[in-house]
Amino acid sequence: MSDAPLFLEASRLRADFDRVFAEAEPPPSNPGESLLAVEVAGDPYALRLGDLAFLERGASPAFLATGAPSFLGLAGLRGEVLPVWDLAGLLGYPVRPLGQLWMACSADTPRWAAAFGRFGGLLHASDTELEPNPGGGPALVSRFARGICRASGVCRPVLDLRLISQAIREGSKR
């Protein structure tokens, strides 16, 4: 029996395999966006996955006395010491002690972490489930929201961490 047919079959399989990786992948028909579903003071919100470096649970910030009621302190997260802000307080809700904290670390520098009480999971919203912020709602939420996500039967403002970070910096200059 000749090895030629096996060699030809292996060559064909190798060429097919290489061709799959050489061809450009077609763009998805409705790419949408990946979001984290979070709950702030009992209300549903979403954070863009692309705005985050990581999500952490359970770290307790070390309190530092400042004049900012939403500032919770500093926490060591993944080898970095980051300022931690209470997301509820930043959105205009009353600041109250949080139990077990979830912290979403911003991808932009300088990094900081937004603390909240409940993580609802990962969402993938299609383009039809995302819409620009129509305005209305509480002023601070509207100021920090850059859209609405209507996925999984829930309407969630999509918060922009860059806008919140800018407001934190502007507030620290006063």
PyMOL commands that set and color helices and strands:
alter all, ss='L'
color gray80, all
select helices_A, chain A and resi 4-22+49-51+87-90+127-129+139-144+161-172
alter helices_A, ss='H'
color red, helices_A
select strands_A, chain A and resi 33-40+43-48+52-57+71-77+80-86+102-106+113-116+118-125+130-131+145-151+154-159
alter strands_A, ss='S'
color yellow, strands_A
deselect
rebuild
show_as cartoon
